[in-house]
C-alpha cells in the first residue's frame, strides 16, 4: 500500500479520485450547471441539511427566483416563505442580503475574487471555495466535515478534527492535494467520497478508489478515525402556544415572542407562545394577559407535538382559544387560519397548526 504523496503518487491519487467521481457521481441538479448562482444556492441550502431534504426546496426556490437579480428584487417575506420548513433561516436572510449587494456592487455577477466573496453576508471560507472552484475553476480547496473525514483517514490524523491544530493540518493537506487542473471536480469528488464511501460509521473501504493511499486503512484504523465528537448535552424545553380563533375563523400571529424566538420560530410569524415549566395552561394564560391583554380566556388543550432544533428537544403544547374579537396590536397579523402558510412560518408553527387540524378534521392547515 502506498501512503506517501510525493510526485507520481500524488498524481495517481488525483487521477483515481477524478476518474471515480466522473463515473460514479450522483445526478444532483446543481451539478448540471456552472452557473455560480445555482451552485451558491445549493451550497447555502446544504449547510447542516441533508441532500434529500434540500432537493424539493431547491427546485421550488429556483422556480420562483431563477436568477440572482430576481432574488435581489424579492422582499424578505417572499424569500422566507420559500425557505419555510428548511430551517436555519439566517441562511435565507443572508442569501437575500448578499444577492442585493452583488447586484449593487458586482453588476449582478457572483464575484470571482475570494476576498470579495468573503465580504458577502453568510459567505465563509468553505462556501467561497466551493462556489469559486466549481463555477470559475479557481484553485481553492474546500474543507467541510466530509472532506475533513476523508483527509483525516488518508493521513491517519487522530483526535478531534475540529481542534485548531488538526483543522489547520487538514486545511493544508486539502490545498496540497488539490488537483489544480480541475478544482471543481476535485472538491466535489472528496465531498462525494465522504458522503457515499468514506462515511462516519462503517466506511466502505473495499469500494474506495484510493484505499491503497489511505494510512488509516493500512493501519486498521478506519473505524477509529476520526474520533467521535463530543455532543452537547440535550436540553429539554416545553413551549405552550395559543391558537386564537375568532368567529370568522381567523387567527392572530405575532412576530416578537420573546427569548426563544431565534431558536424556535426564527423571527418569523408564529402563534403567541411561551416557554413553560410546570403548569402550561396557567403560564400560557398569564403570557396572553401580559403581552396581548387577553384575559379570562378558556384554553382547550390540543395534541402535543415533538420538535427538534440542534441540541434542543422541544415539546410543543398547543391550545385553542375562541374569542369574539382578536386584538389589533403592533407586530401582529390577523388572517384566516386556512391562509396561515401564505406567510413565512417555521416548521414548529406548522406543527402547532397541524394539532388543530388533527382534531377538527380540517385539511386547510
VEXDREN-2710 file (C-alpha; in Angstrom, 1 decimal):
% VEXDREN-2710
k/r/px/py/pz
1/UNK/0.0/0.0/0.0
2/UNK/1.3/3.4/-0.9
3/UNK/0.6/6.1/1.6
4/UNK/3.1/8.8/0.6
5/UNK/2.1/11.8/-1.6
6/UNK/5.1/12.9/-3.5
7/UNK/5.3/13.3/-7.2
8/UNK/3.9/10.3/-9.1
9/UNK/1.9/9.0/-6.1
10/UNK/0.0/12.3/-5.8
11/UNK/-0.8/12.3/-9.5
12/UNK/-2.1/8.7/-9.2
13/UNK/-4.2/9.6/-6.2
14/UNK/-5.7/12.6/-8.0
15/UNK/-6.4/10.7/-11.2
16/UNK/-8.1/7.8/-9.3
17/UNK/-10.3/10.2/-7.4
18/UNK/-11.3/12.2/-10.5
19/UNK/-11.9/9.1/-12.6
20/UNK/-14.1/7.6/-9.9
21/UNK/-16.1/10.8/-9.5
22/UNK/-16.8/11.2/-13.2
23/UNK/-18.2/7.7/-13.4
24/UNK/-20.0/7.4/-10.0
25/UNK/-21.1/10.9/-9.1
26/UNK/-24.8/11.2/-8.2
27/UNK/-27.0/13.2/-10.6
28/UNK/-27.8/16.2/-8.5
29/UNK/-29.4/19.3/-10.0
30/UNK/-26.7/21.8/-9.0
31/UNK/-24.1/19.6/-10.8
32/UNK/-25.9/20.2/-14.2
33/UNK/-24.8/23.8/-14.4
34/UNK/-21.8/26.0/-13.8
35/UNK/-24.0/29.0/-13.0
36/UNK/-22.5/30.4/-9.8
37/UNK/-25.9/31.5/-8.6
38/UNK/-27.4/27.9/-8.7
39/UNK/-24.2/26.5/-7.1
40/UNK/-24.3/29.1/-4.4
41/UNK/-28.0/28.5/-3.5
42/UNK/-27.3/24.8/-3.3
43/UNK/-24.2/25.2/-1.1
44/UNK/-26.2/27.5/1.3
45/UNK/-29.1/25.1/1.5
46/UNK/-26.9/22.1/2.1
47/UNK/-25.3/23.7/5.2
48/UNK/-26.3/21.4/8.1
49/UNK/-29.1/19.9/5.9
50/UNK/-29.3/16.5/4.2
51/UNK/-29.5/16.4/0.4
52/UNK/-32.8/14.6/0.3
53/UNK/-34.4/17.4/2.4
54/UNK/-32.9/20.1/0.2
55/UNK/-34.0/18.8/-3.2
56/UNK/-37.6/19.9/-3.2
57/UNK/-36.8/23.3/-1.7
58/UNK/-34.0/23.8/-4.2
59/UNK/-36.4/23.2/-7.1
60/UNK/-39.1/25.4/-5.7
61/UNK/-36.7/28.2/-4.8
62/UNK/-35.2/28.4/-8.3
63/UNK/-38.6/28.1/-10.0
64/UNK/-39.6/31.3/-8.1
65/UNK/-36.2/33.0/-8.2
66/UNK/-34.5/31.7/-11.4
67/UNK/-31.8/34.4/-11.3
68/UNK/-29.7/36.3/-8.9
69/UNK/-31.5/39.5/-10.0
70/UNK/-34.9/38.1/-9.3
71/UNK/-33.8/37.1/-5.8
72/UNK/-32.4/40.6/-5.2
73/UNK/-35.7/42.1/-6.3
74/UNK/-37.8/40.0/-3.9
75/UNK/-38.9/41.0/-0.5
76/UNK/-37.6/39.2/2.6
77/UNK/-41.0/37.7/3.5
78/UNK/-41.2/36.3/0.0
79/UNK/-37.8/34.7/0.4
80/UNK/-38.6/33.3/3.8
81/UNK/-41.9/31.8/2.6
82/UNK/-40.0/29.8/0.0
83/UNK/-37.5/28.7/2.7
84/UNK/-40.2/27.9/5.2
85/UNK/-39.6/24.4/6.6
86/UNK/-36.0/24.1/5.6
87/UNK/-34.8/25.7/8.9
88/UNK/-31.8/27.8/9.9
89/UNK/-33.5/30.9/8.4
90/UNK/-30.5/33.1/8.9
91/UNK/-29.2/31.4/5.7
92/UNK/-32.1/32.7/3.7
93/UNK/-31.7/36.2/5.1
94/UNK/-28.0/36.3/4.3
95/UNK/-28.6/34.9/0.9
96/UNK/-31.1/37.6/0.2
97/UNK/-28.9/40.4/1.5
98/UNK/-25.9/39.1/-0.4
99/UNK/-27.9/39.0/-3.7
100/UNK/-28.8/42.7/-3.2
101/UNK/-25.1/43.5/-2.6
102/UNK/-24.0/41.5/-5.7
103/UNK/-26.4/43.4/-7.9
104/UNK/-25.4/46.8/-6.4
105/UNK/-21.6/46.3/-6.3
106/UNK/-20.8/43.5/-8.8
107/UNK/-23.1/44.0/-11.7
108/UNK/-25.2/41.0/-10.7
109/UNK/-22.3/38.6/-11.1
110/UNK/-21.1/36.5/-8.1
111/UNK/-17.5/37.8/-7.6
112/UNK/-14.6/35.8/-8.8
113/UNK/-12.2/37.0/-6.2
114/UNK/-12.0/35.1/-2.9
115/UNK/-11.7/38.3/-0.8
116/UNK/-14.7/39.9/-2.5
117/UNK/-16.8/36.7/-2.0
118/UNK/-15.9/36.6/1.7
119/UNK/-17.2/40.1/2.2
120/UNK/-20.7/38.9/1.4
121/UNK/-23.1/38.1/4.2
122/UNK/-23.2/34.4/5.0
123/UNK/-20.2/33.5/2.9
124/UNK/-17.4/31.8/4.8
125/UNK/-14.2/30.2/3.7
126/UNK/-15.8/26.9/2.7
127/UNK/-18.7/28.4/0.7
128/UNK/-16.4/30.8/-1.1
129/UNK/-14.0/27.9/-2.1
130/UNK/-16.9/25.7/-3.2
131/UNK/-18.6/28.3/-5.4
132/UNK/-15.4/29.7/-6.9
133/UNK/-13.8/26.4/-7.7
134/UNK/-16.9/24.8/-9.2
135/UNK/-18.2/27.8/-11.1
136/UNK/-15.0/29.5/-12.1
137/UNK/-12.2/26.9/-11.7
138/UNK/-10.5/29.0/-9.1
139/UNK/-7.9/26.7/-7.4
140/UNK/-9.2/26.8/-3.9
141/UNK/-9.6/23.6/-1.8
142/UNK/-12.8/23.1/0.3
143/UNK/-12.8/21.7/3.8
144/UNK/-16.0/20.6/5.4
145/UNK/-17.0/17.7/7.6
146/UNK/-17.0/15.2/4.8
147/UNK/-13.7/16.3/3.3
148/UNK/-12.1/16.5/6.7
149/UNK/-13.0/12.9/7.5
150/UNK/-11.6/11.7/4.2
151/UNK/-8.3/13.5/4.6
152/UNK/-8.0/12.5/8.3
153/UNK/-8.2/8.9/7.3
154/UNK/-5.9/9.3/4.3
155/UNK/-3.3/10.9/6.6
156/UNK/-4.3/8.9/9.8
157/UNK/-4.9/12.1/11.8
158/UNK/-6.2/11.2/15.3
159/UNK/-8.1/13.3/17.8
160/UNK/-10.8/15.9/17.4
161/UNK/-10.6/17.1/13.8
162/UNK/-12.1/20.5/14.9
163/UNK/-9.3/21.2/17.2
164/UNK/-7.4/24.2/15.8
165/UNK/-4.1/22.3/15.2
166/UNK/-5.8/19.4/13.4
167/UNK/-8.1/21.7/11.4
168/UNK/-5.1/23.7/10.2
169/UNK/-3.3/20.5/9.2
170/UNK/-6.3/19.3/7.3
171/UNK/-6.7/22.7/5.5
172/UNK/-3.0/22.5/4.5
173/UNK/-3.5/18.9/3.2
174/UNK/-6.6/19.9/1.3
175/UNK/-4.7/22.6/-0.6
176/UNK/-1.7/20.3/-1.2
177/UNK/-3.8/17.5/-2.6
178/UNK/-5.9/19.9/-4.8
179/UNK/-6.0/18.9/-8.5
180/UNK/-5.5/22.4/-9.8
181/UNK/-6.4/21.4/-13.4
182/UNK/-9.9/20.5/-12.2
183/UNK/-10.5/22.1/-8.8
184/UNK/-14.3/22.0/-9.0
185/UNK/-14.5/18.3/-9.8
186/UNK/-11.7/17.6/-7.3
187/UNK/-13.5/19.3/-4.5
188/UNK/-16.8/17.6/-5.4
189/UNK/-15.1/14.2/-5.6
190/UNK/-13.8/14.4/-2.0
191/UNK/-17.2/15.6/-0.8
192/UNK/-18.9/12.7/-2.7
193/UNK/-16.5/10.1/-1.3
194/UNK/-17.2/11.3/2.2
195/UNK/-21.0/11.1/1.5
196/UNK/-21.2/7.6/0.0
197/UNK/-18.0/5.7/0.7
198/UNK/-15.9/7.2/3.5
199/UNK/-18.9/7.5/5.8
200/UNK/-18.7/8.3/9.6
201/UNK/-19.5/4.7/10.6
202/UNK/-18.7/1.5/8.7
203/UNK/-16.8/3.1/5.8
204/UNK/-16.9/1.0/2.6
205/UNK/-13.2/0.8/2.2
206/UNK/-13.4/-2.1/-0.2
207/UNK/-15.2/0.2/-2.6
208/UNK/-12.9/3.2/-2.1
209/UNK/-10.9/4.2/-5.3
210/UNK/-8.0/5.4/-3.1
211/UNK/-7.9/2.8/-0.3
212/UNK/-4.3/1.9/-1.3
213/UNK/-3.3/5.5/-0.4
214/UNK/-5.1/5.5/2.9
215/UNK/-2.9/5.3/6.1
216/UNK/-5.9/4.6/8.3
217/UNK/-6.9/1.7/6.2
218/UNK/-3.4/0.4/6.1
219/UNK/-3.2/0.6/9.9
220/UNK/-6.6/-0.8/10.5
221/UNK/-7.9/2.5/12.0
222/UNK/-10.7/3.3/9.6
223/UNK/-13.3/2.8/12.3
224/UNK/-11.3/4.8/14.9
225/UNK/-10.6/7.9/12.8
226/UNK/-11.9/10.4/13.2
227/UNK/-12.5/10.4/16.9
228/UNK/-16.2/10.8/17.9
229/UNK/-17.2/14.4/18.6
230/UNK/-18.5/15.2/22.0
231/UNK/-22.1/16.1/21.5
232/UNK/-23.6/18.9/23.5
233/UNK/-25.9/17.7/26.2
234/UNK/-29.6/17.8/25.1
235/UNK/-31.8/20.5/26.5
236/UNK/-35.5/19.7/27.0
237/UNK/-38.0/22.5/26.7
238/UNK/-41.7/22.8/26.8
239/UNK/-43.4/25.6/24.6
240/UNK/-47.0/26.3/25.1
241/UNK/-48.7/28.1/22.1
242/UNK/-52.2/29.6/21.7
243/UNK/-54.2/29.3/18.5
244/UNK/-56.5/32.2/18.9
245/UNK/-59.6/31.9/16.7
246/UNK/-62.5/34.4/16.2
247/UNK/-66.0/33.7/15.0
248/UNK/-64.9/34.2/11.4
249/UNK/-62.2/31.5/11.6
250/UNK/-59.4/34.0/11.7
251/UNK/-56.3/33.7/13.9
252/UNK/-53.6/36.1/15.3
253/UNK/-49.9/35.7/14.6
254/UNK/-47.1/37.6/16.4
255/UNK/-43.5/38.4/15.5
256/UNK/-42.0/39.4/18.8
257/UNK/-42.5/36.4/21.1
258/UNK/-39.5/36.5/23.4
259/UNK/-36.2/34.9/24.1
260/UNK/-36.9/31.6/22.4
261/UNK/-37.7/33.3/19.1
262/UNK/-34.3/32.9/17.4
263/UNK/-34.1/29.2/18.3
264/UNK/-37.6/28.0/17.5
265/UNK/-39.5/30.5/15.4
266/UNK/-36.6/32.2/13.6
267/UNK/-38.2/35.7/13.9
268/UNK/-41.0/34.6/11.6
269/UNK/-44.7/34.8/12.1
270/UNK/-46.0/32.5/14.8
271/UNK/-48.7/31.8/17.3
272/UNK/-48.3/33.5/20.7
273/UNK/-46.1/31.2/22.6
274/UNK/-44.0/30.9/25.8
275/UNK/-41.6/28.5/27.4
276/UNK/-43.4/26.8/30.4
277/UNK/-42.1/24.9/33.4
278/UNK/-44.9/23.1/35.2
279/UNK/-48.5/24.4/34.5
280/UNK/-48.7/25.0/30.8
281/UNK/-52.3/26.3/30.7
282/UNK/-51.8/28.7/33.6
283/UNK/-48.5/30.0/32.4
284/UNK/-49.8/30.5/28.8
285/UNK/-52.8/32.3/30.1
286/UNK/-50.5/34.7/32.0
287/UNK/-48.4/35.2/28.9
288/UNK/-51.5/36.1/26.8
289/UNK/-52.6/38.6/29.5
290/UNK/-49.2/40.2/29.8
291/UNK/-48.4/40.5/26.1
292/UNK/-51.8/40.8/24.4
293/UNK/-54.1/41.9/27.2
294/UNK/-56.2/38.8/26.6
295/UNK/-57.7/37.8/30.0
296/UNK/-60.1/35.2/31.3
297/UNK/-59.6/33.1/28.2
298/UNK/-60.7/29.5/28.1
299/UNK/-57.8/27.3/26.7
300/UNK/-58.7/24.0/25.1
301/UNK/-55.7/21.5/25.1
302/UNK/-54.7/20.1/21.7
303/UNK/-52.4/17.2/20.9
304/UNK/-48.8/17.8/21.8
305/UNK/-46.0/17.5/19.2
306/UNK/-42.3/16.9/19.3
307/UNK/-39.8/19.2/17.6
308/UNK/-36.0/19.2/17.5
309/UNK/-33.7/22.2/16.9
310/UNK/-30.0/21.4/17.2
311/UNK/-29.4/20.2/20.7
312/UNK/-32.9/21.2/21.9
313/UNK/-35.6/18.6/22.3
314/UNK/-38.9/20.5/22.4
315/UNK/-42.4/19.5/23.4
316/UNK/-44.9/21.8/21.7
317/UNK/-48.1/22.2/23.7
318/UNK/-50.8/23.8/21.6
319/UNK/-54.1/25.2/23.0
320/UNK/-57.1/26.6/21.2
321/UNK/-58.9/29.7/22.4
322/UNK/-62.1/31.0/20.9
323/UNK/-62.5/34.8/21.1
324/UNK/-65.3/37.1/19.9
325/UNK/-62.7/39.5/18.7
326/UNK/-59.0/39.4/18.1
327/UNK/-56.9/42.3/19.5
328/UNK/-55.3/44.6/16.9
329/UNK/-51.8/45.4/18.1
330/UNK/-48.4/46.4/16.6
331/UNK/-46.4/43.5/15.2
332/UNK/-49.4/41.2/14.9
333/UNK/-51.3/39.8/11.9
334/UNK/-54.9/38.7/11.7
335/UNK/-55.7/36.3/8.9
336/UNK/-57.9/33.2/8.1
337/UNK/-56.4/30.1/9.6
338/UNK/-56.6/28.5/6.2
339/UNK/-54.2/31.2/4.9
340/UNK/-51.5/30.5/7.5
341/UNK/-48.9/29.2/5.1
342/UNK/-49.2/32.2/2.9
343/UNK/-46.9/33.9/5.4
344/UNK/-43.3/32.8/6.2
345/UNK/-43.7/30.5/9.2
346/UNK/-41.4/27.9/10.7
347/UNK/-41.8/24.1/10.9
348/UNK/-42.7/24.5/14.6
349/UNK/-45.6/26.8/13.7
350/UNK/-46.8/24.3/11.1
351/UNK/-46.8/21.6/13.7
352/UNK/-48.8/23.7/16.1
353/UNK/-51.4/24.4/13.4
354/UNK/-51.5/20.7/12.5
355/UNK/-52.5/19.9/16.0
356/UNK/-55.8/21.8/15.5
357/UNK/-56.3/20.2/12.1
358/UNK/-55.9/16.8/13.6
359/UNK/-58.9/17.3/15.9
360/UNK/-61.1/19.5/13.6
361/UNK/-60.7/17.4/10.6
362/UNK/-59.7/20.4/8.6
363/UNK/-57.1/20.0/5.8
364/UNK/-56.7/23.7/5.2
365/UNK/-54.0/24.0/7.9
END
